[in-house]
Amino acid sequence: MGGLEPELEVAEEAELSLNPSVADTQSTFGETRYERDFDVDRLHRSEAAGGASAFDDNDDEPKLKYDRLSSDLKDIFAHDSATAVAVNPKFIVVGTDWGRLHLLDALGHSLPQSQTSFGGRHAHSVAVSQISVDHSGEYVASCSPDGRVIISGLYSKENNHTMSTGKTIHSVALDPIFSRAGSGSRFMTGDDFRVILHEKTYFNRHKQVSEI
C-alpha cells in the first residue's frame, strides 16, 4: 500500500484538473473564482424559486479609466453640439448639429486639416448622422438626413465623392481598404428601407452594385 499512495495522489490531482470549479481552488486566484461560481449557482436557484437576485443591492458600477477631452473641443461645443463621432488610431472625427466635421487629436486639439481644405469642403447643411473612416485613416465619409453623402481625402482628392440621394441617409460605411488602388473604393449607405453597396467606375463615378 505504501508504494501505491503516490500514484493515488497523482490520480486525484488529475481528476481535480478536469473539474474547473474545483481545480481553480488550487490556484492563487482560484478561491475567489470558486466563490463566484458558487454565488452564480445560488443566484440561479434564487431566480428559479421566484426570489429576488442576491446581487441587486451589491452590484457596483464598473470603474472605467478615461480622460476628458478639452482644448479646442471646448470652443467647438460652446456654440455647437456633437451628433456623431468616429475614432481612428491617428485622429478623432466629430460631426456636429450644424453639419460641420472636426478633426482632432487624442487630446482634443484641432488638426491642421480641419482648418484648411478638409474643413471647408466637407460640410453638411444639417446635422451629421454618421461618420466612417477607412482603415488607413486617409478618407473620411459622412452622411446627413437630407440625403447627402460626402467622402473626402485628407491627403489626396483621387477618391473624393459627393452625392445627394434625395432620401434620408442614416448611415455610411467605407470599405476598410477604400484608399487602396484597385479596391473599387466601395462604400455602403443605409436609408429607411435599404442598405446599398456603391462601387467606383470610370471617370470617378460610383454605381449601385447591390442592395439589401
C-alpha positions as CSV (number, residue, x, y, z in Angstrom):
1,M,0.0,0.0,0.0
2,G,2.9,2.3,0.8
3,G,4.1,2.1,-2.8
4,L,0.6,2.9,-4.2
5,E,-0.1,6.0,-2.3
6,P,1.9,8.4,-4.6
7,E,0.1,7.0,-7.6
8,L,-3.2,7.6,-5.8
9,E,-2.4,11.2,-5.1
10,V,-1.4,11.8,-8.7
11,A,-4.7,10.3,-9.9
12,E,-6.7,12.5,-7.5
13,E,-4.9,15.6,-8.8
14,A,-5.6,14.6,-12.4
15,E,-9.2,14.2,-11.6
16,L,-9.3,17.7,-10.0
17,S,-7.8,19.3,-13.1
18,L,-10.8,18.0,-15.1
19,N,-13.2,19.9,-12.8
20,P,-12.6,23.7,-13.4
21,S,-14.6,24.9,-10.4
22,V,-12.6,22.6,-8.1
23,A,-9.2,22.8,-9.8
24,D,-9.4,26.6,-9.6
25,T,-9.3,26.3,-5.8
26,Q,-5.7,25.1,-6.2
27,S,-4.5,28.3,-7.9
28,T,-3.7,31.7,-6.4
29,F,-7.0,33.2,-7.7
30,G,-8.9,30.0,-7.6
31,E,-10.6,30.6,-4.2
32,T,-12.2,33.8,-5.4
33,R,-13.3,32.3,-8.7
34,Y,-14.8,29.3,-6.9
35,E,-16.8,31.5,-4.6
36,R,-18.0,33.4,-7.6
37,D,-19.2,30.2,-9.2
38,F,-21.0,29.3,-6.0
39,D,-22.7,32.7,-5.9
40,V,-23.8,32.3,-9.6
41,D,-25.3,28.9,-8.7
42,R,-27.1,30.5,-5.7
43,L,-28.4,33.2,-8.0
44,H,-29.8,30.7,-10.5
45,R,-31.5,28.8,-7.7
46,S,-33.0,32.0,-6.3
47,E,-34.3,33.1,-9.6
48,A,-35.8,29.7,-10.3
49,A,-37.6,29.9,-7.0
50,G,-39.0,33.3,-7.9
51,G,-36.9,35.2,-5.4
52,A,-35.0,38.4,-5.8
53,S,-31.5,38.5,-7.1
54,A,-28.8,38.2,-4.4
55,F,-26.8,40.8,-6.3
56,D,-29.4,43.5,-6.7
57,D,-28.1,45.6,-3.8
58,N,-24.4,44.8,-4.1
59,D,-23.6,45.4,-7.7
60,D,-21.1,48.2,-8.2
61,E,-20.7,50.2,-11.4
62,P,-17.6,49.2,-13.3
63,K,-14.8,51.6,-12.9
64,L,-13.5,52.8,-16.3
65,K,-10.3,54.7,-16.9
66,Y,-10.9,57.7,-19.1
67,D,-9.6,61.2,-19.9
68,R,-11.9,64.1,-20.6
69,L,-11.2,65.8,-23.9
70,S,-10.8,69.6,-23.8
71,S,-8.6,72.1,-25.6
72,D,-10.2,73.1,-28.9
73,L,-13.2,70.8,-28.3
74,K,-14.4,73.2,-25.6
75,D,-14.6,76.1,-28.1
76,I,-16.4,73.9,-30.6
77,F,-19.1,72.8,-28.1
78,A,-19.5,76.3,-26.8
79,H,-21.6,77.1,-29.9
80,D,-22.4,73.6,-31.3
81,S,-23.1,70.0,-30.2
82,A,-21.9,66.6,-31.3
83,T,-24.2,64.3,-33.2
84,A,-21.6,61.8,-34.5
85,V,-18.1,60.6,-33.7
86,A,-15.6,58.2,-35.3
87,V,-12.2,57.2,-33.9
88,N,-9.1,56.2,-35.8
89,P,-5.7,55.4,-34.3
90,K,-4.4,58.6,-35.9
91,F,-7.2,61.0,-35.0
92,I,-10.8,61.6,-33.9
93,V,-13.6,63.0,-36.1
94,V,-16.6,64.8,-34.6
95,G,-19.7,65.7,-36.5
96,T,-21.9,68.4,-35.2
97,D,-25.5,69.6,-35.2
98,W,-24.5,72.4,-37.6
99,G,-23.2,69.9,-40.1
100,R,-19.5,70.5,-39.5
101,L,-16.8,67.9,-39.2
102,H,-13.8,68.5,-37.0
103,L,-10.5,66.5,-37.0
104,L,-8.9,66.3,-33.5
105,D,-6.0,64.6,-31.9
106,A,-6.3,62.4,-28.8
107,L,-6.2,65.5,-26.5
108,G,-8.9,67.4,-28.4
109,H,-6.6,69.7,-30.4
110,S,-7.8,70.6,-33.9
111,L,-5.6,69.1,-36.6
112,P,-4.3,71.3,-39.5
113,Q,-6.5,69.5,-42.0
114,S,-9.6,70.5,-40.0
115,Q,-8.8,74.2,-40.6
116,T,-7.8,74.0,-44.2
117,S,-9.2,72.3,-47.3
118,F,-11.0,69.4,-45.5
119,G,-12.9,71.6,-43.0
120,G,-14.1,73.9,-45.8
121,R,-15.3,71.4,-48.3
122,H,-16.6,68.7,-46.0
123,A,-19.7,70.1,-44.5
124,H,-23.4,69.4,-44.4
125,S,-26.3,71.8,-44.3
126,V,-28.0,69.8,-41.5
127,A,-26.8,67.6,-38.6
128,V,-24.3,64.8,-39.3
129,S,-25.9,61.4,-38.9
130,Q,-22.8,59.1,-39.0
131,I,-19.1,59.2,-39.8
132,S,-16.8,56.5,-41.2
133,V,-13.0,56.4,-41.6
134,D,-11.1,53.9,-43.7
135,H,-8.5,51.7,-42.0
136,S,-5.5,53.7,-43.2
137,G,-7.0,57.0,-42.0
138,E,-6.8,58.6,-45.4
139,Y,-10.5,59.1,-46.2
140,V,-13.5,60.3,-44.1
141,A,-17.1,59.8,-45.1
142,S,-20.2,61.3,-43.5
143,C,-23.9,61.4,-44.2
144,S,-26.9,63.5,-43.1
145,P,-30.7,63.2,-43.1
146,D,-31.1,65.4,-46.2
147,G,-29.6,62.5,-48.2
148,R,-26.2,63.9,-48.8
149,V,-23.1,61.7,-48.6
150,I,-19.6,63.2,-48.6
151,I,-16.3,61.4,-48.9
152,S,-13.1,63.4,-48.6
153,G,-9.4,62.5,-48.6
154,L,-7.1,64.0,-46.1
155,Y,-4.0,63.6,-48.4
156,S,-5.5,63.0,-51.8
157,K,-8.6,64.0,-53.8
158,E,-8.5,61.0,-56.1
159,N,-11.4,59.2,-54.5
160,N,-13.4,62.2,-53.3
161,H,-17.1,61.8,-53.9
162,T,-20.3,63.8,-53.1
163,M,-23.8,62.6,-53.8
164,S,-27.3,63.6,-53.0
165,T,-29.7,60.6,-52.8
166,G,-32.9,62.6,-52.2
167,K,-33.7,60.2,-49.3
168,T,-32.9,60.3,-45.6
169,I,-29.5,58.6,-45.1
170,H,-28.9,57.3,-41.6
171,S,-25.6,55.5,-42.0
172,V,-22.5,55.3,-44.1
173,A,-19.5,52.9,-44.0
174,L,-16.3,53.0,-46.0
175,D,-14.6,49.8,-47.1
176,P,-11.6,49.4,-44.8
177,I,-9.3,49.3,-47.9
178,F,-11.2,52.2,-49.6
179,S,-8.0,54.1,-50.4
180,R,-6.2,51.1,-51.9
181,A,-5.7,51.2,-55.7
182,G,-7.9,48.7,-57.5
183,S,-10.1,48.1,-54.5
184,G,-13.2,49.7,-56.2
185,S,-13.4,52.4,-53.5
186,R,-16.5,50.8,-52.2
187,F,-18.8,52.2,-49.5
188,M,-22.3,51.4,-48.2
189,T,-25.2,53.7,-47.3
190,G,-28.4,52.9,-45.3
191,D,-31.7,54.7,-45.6
192,D,-35.1,53.9,-44.2
193,F,-35.6,50.7,-46.1
194,R,-32.3,49.6,-47.8
195,V,-28.6,49.1,-47.4
196,I,-26.8,49.8,-50.7
197,L,-23.3,49.0,-51.8
198,H,-21.6,51.6,-54.1
199,E,-18.6,51.0,-56.2
200,K,-16.3,53.3,-58.2
201,T,-16.5,53.0,-62.0
202,Y,-14.9,55.1,-64.8
203,F,-14.5,58.9,-64.5
204,N,-14.7,58.8,-60.7
205,R,-18.3,57.9,-60.8
206,H,-20.0,55.4,-58.5
207,K,-22.7,52.9,-59.3
208,Q,-25.0,50.8,-57.1
209,V,-23.7,47.3,-57.1
210,S,-26.2,45.6,-54.8
211,E,-28.7,46.3,-52.1
212,I,-30.3,44.6,-49.2
